[in-house]
């Protein structure tokens, strides 16, 4: 089972909603967040996880976190903890689109994190699968056919001042993904 923990929101998801623009703006967290879940833990200073999906390949579907910050500690530990997505702002986020038509296009399927920062400690102890970043543990976008040209995400004008401590307690686990801004980023542009 999955665990979702956020300073404001644990988990948000939507699918096949055209011209939909959810956002979080000018929010902050200073409290400590802690998880000792078993598998697939998403934990972030503002939001644990966000995901969206469009199957028809038309319209707009984007999510924005803007001008937010975290100063609280984010700690994930557990003897059987596996696959942890931990970030100062959001643990993990993804947007995706697909279509059966090779001629369909989209204007926007993306996650945008802008003008955010983290100053809190991020600490993870896991048996395997660590995605840990000062802003986000993992951010990704995906698309099919021509949608691919429009399905991408941004991290803009963000910074991290918090310490990141990540430990894997067995030697044969998969490689950890750790970064000052993003632990793992796919189809994403990161700019200062």
C-alpha positions in Angstrom: 0.0 0.0 0.0 1.1 3.6 -0.6 1.5 6.4 2.0 1.0 10.1 1.1 2.0 12.8 3.5 2.2 16.6 2.8 2.3 19.8 4.9 -0.9 20.9 3.1 -2.1 18.0 0.9 -1.2 14.3 0.9 -2.3 13.3 -2.6 -4.1 14.9 -5.6 -5.1 13.2 -8.8 -7.2 14.0 -11.8 -7.8 12.4 -15.2 -9.5 13.4 -18.5 -10.4 16.9 -17.3 -9.9 19.4 -20.1 -8.7 23.0 -19.5 -8.1 22.2 -15.8 -5.5 24.3 -13.9 -5.2 23.3 -10.2 -2.6 25.3 -8.3 -1.0 25.9 -4.9 0.2 29.5 -4.3 1.9 31.3 -1.5 1.7 28.5 1.1 4.3 27.2 3.5 5.0 24.5 6.1 7.2 24.7 9.2 6.1 21.6 11.0 7.9 18.3 11.0 6.6 15.5 8.7 7.5 11.9 9.5 6.7 8.6 7.9 7.5 5.0 8.8 5.4 3.4 6.1 6.2 0.2 4.4 6.2 0.7 0.6 5.7 3.6 -1.8 5.9 6.6 0.5 5.4 10.0 -1.0 6.2 12.8 1.4 6.7 16.5 0.7 6.8 19.8 2.7 3.8 21.1 0.7 2.3 18.0 -1.0 3.0 14.3 -0.9 2.2 13.5 -4.5 0.4 14.8 -7.6 -0.5 13.0 -10.8 -2.6 13.7 -13.9 -3.6 11.7 -17.0 -5.3 12.5 -20.3 -6.3 9.7 -22.6 -7.7 11.8 -25.5 -4.7 14.0 -26.0 -6.7 17.3 -26.2 -7.1 20.3 -24.1 -5.0 21.6 -21.2 -4.1 19.8 -18.0 -1.4 21.5 -15.9 -0.6 21.7 -12.2 1.4 24.6 -10.6 3.0 25.1 -7.2 4.2 28.7 -6.9 5.9 30.8 -4.3 5.8 28.2 -1.6 8.4 27.1 1.0 9.1 24.5 3.6 11.2 24.9 6.8 10.1 21.7 8.5 12.0 18.5 8.8 11.0 15.7 6.5 11.9 12.3 7.9 11.2 8.8 6.5 12.5 5.8 8.3 11.4 2.2 8.8 12.9 -1.3 8.8 10.9 -2.4 5.8 10.6 1.0 4.1 10.9 0.7 0.3 10.5 3.2 -2.6 10.5 6.6 -0.9 9.8 9.8 -2.9 10.8 12.7 -0.6 11.0 16.4 -1.5 11.1 19.7 0.3 8.1 20.9 -1.7 6.6 17.8 -3.3 7.5 14.2 -2.9 6.6 13.0 -6.4 4.7 14.4 -9.4 3.8 13.2 -12.9 1.7 14.3 -15.8 1.0 12.1 -18.8 -1.1 12.0 -22.0 -1.8 9.4 -24.7 -3.9 9.2 -27.8 -4.8 6.7 -30.5 -4.4 9.3 -33.1 -0.9 10.2 -34.4 -2.2 13.7 -35.5 -3.7 14.8 -32.1 -1.9 17.7 -30.3 -2.0 19.2 -26.9 -1.2 22.6 -25.7 -0.1 21.7 -22.1 0.3 18.6 -20.0 2.8 19.6 -17.4 3.8 20.2 -13.8 5.3 23.6 -12.9 7.1 24.3 -9.7 8.1 28.0 -9.5 9.7 30.4 -7.0 9.8 27.8 -4.2 12.5 26.9 -1.7 13.3 24.4 1.1 15.3 25.0 4.2 14.3 21.9 6.2 16.2 18.7 6.7 15.3 15.8 4.5 16.3 12.4 5.8 15.5 9.0 4.3 16.4 5.5 5.4 15.2 2.8 3.1 15.9 -0.7 2.1 15.7 0.2 -1.6 14.4 2.8 -4.0 15.2 6.4 -2.8 14.1 9.4 -4.8 15.1 12.4 -2.7 15.4 16.1 -3.7 15.5 19.5 -2.1 12.5 20.6 -4.1 11.1 17.3 -5.4 12.0 13.6 -5.1 10.8 12.9 -8.7 9.2 14.9 -11.4 8.2 13.5 -14.8 6.1 14.0 -17.9 5.3 11.6 -20.7 3.3 11.6 -23.9 2.7 9.7 -27.1 2.9 10.7 -30.7 3.0 14.5 -31.3 1.8 15.0 -27.7 5.4 14.4 -26.6 6.3 17.8 -27.9 3.9 19.4 -25.5 4.1 17.2 -22.5 7.0 18.5 -20.3 7.5 20.0 -16.9 9.4 22.9 -15.3 11.2 23.7 -12.1 12.0 27.4 -12.2 13.7 29.8 -9.8 13.8 27.3 -6.9 16.5 26.6 -4.4 17.4 24.3 -1.5 19.3 25.2 1.7 18.3 22.1 3.7 20.6 19.1 4.4 19.7 15.9 2.6 20.6 12.6 4.3 19.8 9.4 2.5 20.7 5.9 3.6 20.1 2.6 2.0 20.6 -0.2 4.5 21.2 -3.1 2.2 24.0 -3.4 -0.4 22.1 -5.0 -3.3 19.4 -2.3 -3.7 18.8 -0.2 -6.8 20.7 3.0 -7.1 19.4 5.9 -5.1 18.4 9.2 -6.8 19.4 12.2 -4.8 19.7 15.9 -5.9 19.8 19.4 -4.5 16.7 20.3 -6.6 15.3 17.0 -8.0 16.3 13.4 -7.2 15.0 12.2 -10.6 13.7 14.3 -13.4 12.3 13.1 -16.8 11.1 15.4 -19.6 11.7 18.3 -17.3 13.5 21.6 -17.6 15.2 23.0 -14.5 16.3 26.7 -14.7 17.5 29.3 -12.2 
